[in-house]
Every structure is written in C-alpha cells, then in structure tokens.
Amino acid sequence: MNRLERLYAVSEEIRRRRPSLVSARELADKFGVSRRTMERDLASLRNSGVPLYASPGRSGGQQILGSGAGRHLVSLSAEEITGLLMAVTASSPMPFGTAATAGAERVLDSLPGEVQVSVAELRGRVRVARTGDPMSPTSVRSGQRSRLVVEEAVRLGRVLNLRYANAEGAVTTRSVEAVGFYRGGSDWFLIAWCRLRADRRLFRLDRIRAATMTAELFAARDVDATLGWVPGTTMQPGQTG
C-alpha cells in the first residue's frame, strides 16, 4: 500500500468507526507504520480538508466531524489533475516550472482520498523520457537558481545582468530588460530588450549561464512588440485555437 492509498484507507477507517475515537497508535499498528508517520498522515488529511477532530488525553483519539464528508477547496477529476501533472513534467524546464510543480502537488493534496488514489494509479502508467545531456547536481542547481532569478525579474519588471552562451558556446555578458517568456518548438526563451545590442532579443533559457537581478526598474514594454516576428501564431497559457 503506497502513501496515497494509506491516506484514503485511514480516513475511511476513522469514518467507519464514528462516533468512537481512534488513536494514532491504533491506526499506526493497523497500517504497519510508526506513530510519527501516522501523525504526519493525519496532518496531511487535515490539510486536505478532512474535518478531523483530535481529542487529547490517554483515552483520546481522532474523529471525523459532521456528516463525514470532507470540505475540499477544489473539485477535480483524477484525469484532470493527472493531465496537469503531466503538462508540468512534459514542459520542464519552463518558466515558473518549480512553482507549477509545487502548486500541482498542493492541489493533489487537497483532493479527496479516493481521487488521490486514482491519480497515483494513472501516474504510474505514464513515463516521460529525460531529454538533453546528463547534468551534474551542481549544474542543475545553478540552472534552477538562474531560472528563478529570471522569473522574478520578469514578474517585477527589473533589469537583469546575464552571462549568455550562443549556439557556438561563446559567452557574453548582457544587461537586459526582462519582458516575458516565449516557447518556440521545445525550447523556452526570455523575451528581452538587450541593451548591449540596443534591440529586442530572445535568450534561450538553457543557455543562460548566470543571472543577477538589479534594483533598476524599466519602463513597461509591450510583450508582442518586443517579441517581434515569430513563426506561426502565439497564444497565452490556457488559450486554445
């Protein structure tokens, strides 16, 4: 039994034994885990909206209040949340990818136990090929840090100092106005006004060797005007057609 299955089974066990209280020790013994693990499971259930009430003391325990139906902030099917998780994985590395992964997992944690179990089943049937050359952990962390800095500069409208490698590997230092992001083919780019070239430029995110955000704010630029020509059409996230 994996953790998601156990969470669902724990909530059902507590619901089944209403109005009796069920201690964390009883639950830990029943599901073959440590008491600390069970306490974490119970905390996860509370965070996901299950109305658990904990009565302290030697004879205390857990009880589900009300009708036993959990209060959930969102209502998504297993297919919908699995699709979101797949989109995040298939599009990585992408702008705000770290935040997207954390957000998708948080949404998953807020869903009823039976949906979480179904999502775990569907996720287990999907594989995504790793792309690109293998990178050392240090290179991965460095790339993630640079991407987070670029994301923040776009969000705040700040000037960035970049170390950028072109297709031949030559590295230049640039001061750019971080306007937005563009995806072309399988690659993500920073849409920017390059002060070195005094012109608009696209900087492929995986070629940014280092990024430092300055305190300088720049006058807002139109994203499409800065992007200029692009092959085919463009659209905003979430749009279709």
Secondary structure, DSSP 4 states (H G I P E B T S, - for coil): --HHHHHHHHHHHHHHTTTS-B-HHHHHHHHT--HHHHHHHHHHHHHTT--EEEEPSTT-EEEE-TTS----S----HHHHHHHHHHHHHT-S-TTHHHHHHHHHHHHHHS-HHHHHHHHHHHTT------SS---HHHHHHHHHHHHHHHHHHHHTEEEEEEEE-TT--EEEEEEEEEEEEEETTEEEEEEEETTTTEEEEEEGGGEEEEEEEEEE-----HHHHH---SS----TT---
